Amino acid sequence: MLGTGITVWAAFQNFHQFNIVIALVIATIKATLVVLYFMHARYSPKRTQLVIVCSVFWLAIMLALTLSDYDTRSRDVRLAAPQFFHRA
């Protein structure tokens, strides 16, 4: 309930450009607690912990590749005028 309360409180605050950062930090902490305690990963065998760590590492690789691709895109976006083709 504490995590939900903090999430609701943060949603009503104005942190300007850090709104998304704070929301993602809260979500990451809550997701970590869910994996560690509710999914019993903290007390699981080492092989299961290795699979979880590798999964997070793979997710980080995928996010890094996606964001690097997004970063290389052109930011000069112009809407093209519609072109009409007339058949003779």
N, C-alpha and C positions, 0 to 999 in steps of 0.2 A: 504494500500500500504506500510505503514511503516513496518508491520509484514513481508510482503514478502521481502522487502529490507533487513531487519535484517536476515532473513533466508538465503537469497542468500549470503550476506556478510559472515555469519558464515560458510557457506558451503565451501567457498574458503580460510578460515583460518585454520591453523594447531594448534589445541589445544592439540595435542598428545592424552593422554588417556581420556581427558575430552570432546572429540568431541561428543560422543553420549549423554553425560549428558547435554551439552549446547543445542544440537538439541532438546532433550526432554523437556527441560525447555521452549524453545521458542515455541514448539508445544503446550505445556500445557497452556501457556499464551494465545496463539491464540485461542485455543479451549474454554477456559474460556470466552474470549471476545465474541466469537460466541454464546455461550449458554446464556450469560447474556443479550446481547443487540440485536442480530439478531433473537434469539428465544424468546425474551421478557421475559426471566425468572426473570429478576430483578424486573419487575413490575407486575409479575403474583401473583395469590393468594398464601397464605401460604401453602396450600395443594400441589400445584404444586411444590413449592420450596422444600417441604419435600420429594416428590417423586424424585426430582433431587438429593438431598443430599443422600437419601437411595440408589439410583442407583450408585452414585460414591463410596459410602461405600461398596456396594456389589462388584463392580469392584475391589476395593482395596483388599477385602477378596480373590477373585479369583486369582488376581495377586500374593498375598502373598502365597497362597497354591501352585500355579504353581511354583513359584521361590523356595519355600522350597523343593518341590519334585525334582526340577532340582539340587538343592544344595546337595541332598543326593545321587545323582547318582555317580557311579564310574567314575573317570577321567582317569583311566588306560584303554585306548581303544586300542585294538590290533586287527588287521584284521586277521581273521582265514583263514588258507589255505583252498582252495576249496577241498571238499571231494568228491571222486568219488566212487559210489557204483557199483560194478560189480555183475551182476546176473549170477548165475551158471546154 
